[in-house]
Amino acid sequence: MAGLTLAPGALPRSVLFLCGMNAVRSPMAEQLARRMLPPTIFVASAGVRAGERDPFVDAVLAEDGLTLGERHPRTLDDLEDDYFDLIVTLAPEAHHAALELTRSLAVEVEYWPTPDPTDAGGTREHIMASYRDVRERLKLRIARRFLLPGAKNATD
């Protein structure tokens, strides 16, 4: 995974969202970023380990008019392209893996601590609220990071 160090405020040409199993946070971030970022930016997601598709992700993305389609969780080894300018990690395990992978490469790695909604219990509505919270946090973080119109800056 090789890339260039980005100048402050510069948009990357390619972004990888990385989490533990590519079942919840990173596929959600990938779909949101695909909609929010210019189509010239290549966006992908992967996990450190193999995971299973999560139906709650499908449900909260559908509420926002998005879908994973036929996509299933994948690992770093499953990626067709391994060139990224920016790797955004969403879980501690993923951050450590990304730092190890890019130790000698010029790739920007950012850690966005994101809660794991699979830890939520209770009613279906309570669980859905946890997933919605992650979706909204990711939307805001993507907008702020890439300085999209209407996004409040990170210090607000």
Disulfide bonds with the S-S distance in Angstrom:
none
